[in-house]
Amino acid sequence: MLYGIAAAAIALFLSAVLAALLRVPALRLGLLDRRQRQRRVPLFGGAAVVLATCLVAIAGDRTGIAPLGDGIKVLLAAGGAVAALGLIADVWRLNVRFLVVGTAVAAAFVVPYGDTGTLPGAAAVGWITFVALAFRALDHADGVAGTVGVVTAFGVAACAAVEVMDGLVVVLSVFAAALTGFLMHNWPPARVALGACGSLFSGFLLAATAVIARAGQDPVVGTAVLFALTAVAGADVLLVLVSRRLARRPLLRGAPDHLAHRLRRLGLTPQGVAVLLGVAAFCAVLVGVLAHTGWLQARAVLWVAGGVLVVVLGLLRVSVYGPARARTGRAGRQGGGGRDARGSRRAVRAPRVPRAPRARGALQEERAGGRSGPRTMARPAPVYGPRRQPEAARSSPDSEVRRVGRSVSPQVNASLRVRNG
């Protein structure tokens, strides 16, 4: 008991310090996540959670105060591999296929096939992979993934405590404390984010420990319990998939269409969104824990499923995509026009009319007139003949008018003659 309290306190403090320290290199390296259009959040908060959880748990096992067991060591090793894969995705932006395959391979090493069987074990691998990717998608707003992760960790730890799995209880308690320390920097407005490293690790650890805690029991009740423990993350994934499918948008292209985005459109503050989703996760996790202990029947999880369905159908009515961009093609160039990225009407330019050729004399006259006075529009001279000169200019070459558009005073001419001799 005392070790559990001390380990949780150390994990909380270590995670908070590491999150503050790792924020600086993330800013220098440009590893940032875009939040609320203009704000950028560093992504190394997940590394702080992973390091704090693994270091405290391994220290307790090495000192002999809280032995974890061989299965828990393999679980931490697989979780660390998933976290490393997520860190690579944060730095180099890996394709989702690599994340799916890597997480599935890591999940295949932690599923207890002797208790679950082959086919249920394969289904458990797929479920662990789904939950890990769902938590990665849940990290789309400040404080959401951390709050839901802490609540879920306490629920899974309660299920493990009922089954007298002390190693799982220690790991989950340390993990919940590490997430709490991370939330000190991730609460809105966030100064650091989980990123793929921390979110994949969180979802993988929670799903794998839930599968281990439910292994060897009724598969129907186990399926209901596992669904209730991760109902919020599953609702977010279902909402995004259905919304993008109905809008005919690419499923893997990011968009502000998650749970927190739609709740913000309804007028909730960022803090209110995190609290509301935390309360929803607590209600669903409570039903799952009571169903696991036998205090409730498995059919009670249907209320959780009904709530998820109502939330998804209700939030689908919230508009998040905005007007579609008009295609600019031949029709737009011919006068059809279009809309820009903000949805405003673009002005259509008139077709350019070529200018008529001007004669050489008219061009010289226009240039000369532009030097002395305002520019005037001169008519182009006919191409078939030279421009007719005035009689005064042809009779007297020393006339007062020497250039077109400029007159010279006779007094100035006289002074110039005297000065020049």
NORLINGI-V29172 format. One line per field, one symbol per residue. ss: DSSP state (h for helix, s for strand, l for the rest). psi: psi as a letter, one per 20 degrees, with the letter a starting at -180 (. if undefined). Layout:
ss = ???
psi = ???
//
This chain:
ss = lhhhhhhhhhhhhhhhhhhhhhhhhhhhhllsssslllssssllhhhhhhhhhhhhhhhhhhhllllllhhhhhhhhhhhhhhhhhhhhhhhlllhhhhhhhhhhhhhllllhhhhlhhhhhhhhhhhhhhhhhhhhhlllllhhhhhhhhhhhhhhhhhhhlllhhhhhhhhhhhhhhhhhhhhhlllllsllhhhhhhhhhhhhhhhhhhhhllllhhhhhhhhhhhlhhhhhhhhhhhhhhhhllllllllllllhhhhhhhllllhhhhhhhhhhhhhhhhhhhhhhhhllllhhhhhhhhhhhhhhhhhhllllllllllllllhhhhhhhllslllllsllllllllllllllhhhhhhhhhhhhhllllllllllllllllllhhhhhlllllllsllslllhhhhhhhhhhhl
psi = ghhggggggghgggggghhhgihghhghiknqppplfipppqjjhhhgggggggggghghghijgnphrghhghghghhhghhhghhhhhgjmqqhhhgggghhghhhiipnhhhhrgghghhhghgggghghhhghilirpighgghggghghghhghhhhjlnhghggghghghhghghhhhiiqppqiqrgahghgggghggggghgghhipjaphghgggghghhkhgghhgggggggghghilqphjpqqmkaghghhhhijqrhhhgggghggghggghgggghhgijhqrhihihhghhgggggghgihippihaqqpqpobhhhhjjhaaqahijqpqpppqqppqqqqqrhhhgghhgghhhhaqpqoqppqqhiqrppqqhhhhgohkqhohqpjpqpqhghhghhgghi.
//
